[in-house]
Amino acid sequence: MHYRWKTGMLAWVLFRITGLALVAYIAMHIIVISNLHDPAKFDKTMAFLGSWKFRMLEIGLFGVVLYHSLNGVRILIVDFFNGSQHQAKLFWGLGVAGYILFAAGTYPMLSHALYWKGVQEGKTPHATVIENRPDACTAADVRDKGMTCPGMKAAGCDEHKTAQAGSDCCAKETK
């Protein structure tokens, strides 16, 4: 007997695979959380979580979550709103919507991952990161390099974002 792969079976198999992937993600998440008590493991884990390789895994996780949730919506419509006659159309329609959402959500994640890959490989100067990405500016960067971080506001700074005596959270105003 030869079983034909139709839309419903494809949706069922992918739903199970993405469900198992989410269970694996939750297990990995618990392992990461358990590393919080050991400083050496924590630093190693945080270094990996900040790498561009992990950013690529986040993109995969986004795709898994997106498919699993949209297929869940399809199953809800089929089961509770008599959509069984239109389940294939729902699958492909939500697939197109999912692809659009994936492309829209992946672009900023991918550009951020590739940007940090350049920083880690020394191809993108870190000063560029500080000047153009306020979220990448740290107190140590400001203190050690004397740079202004746009949008950075913390204790010890006046309204002009200039460092006060003893403050390591703001840079001197540069013009």
C-alpha angles and dihedrals in degrees: 000000000000118000116215117224106231130172095267093054092046090052091048094050094045090047091055093045093050090046090055090046090054091050089052090049091052090051091051090047091054090050091052091049090049089058092065094090097058112065095204093051091042093054092047092048093047091049089056093044089054094050125103089239090064090047088059090052088052089057089054090049089051090054092048093049092045094051094043093050096045092047087050088056089050091051090049091052093046094048103040105026102042093253096144093108089055100038094115092051089047090051094052094039092052088043090059091046089048092050091052091048091046092051092047093048097040097053096070092039093050095045090050092049093048091046092054090044087060091049093049092047092047094245094114116051114237091225088065089055091053095047097044103031114051090183089063094054115107132190090247091054091051094045097043100037100032093228130150115238112207113233094012112137124167142143114301095036126110124215092278092056092242121148118255122210111295094007118133097178103076137047127229112265109266123202 
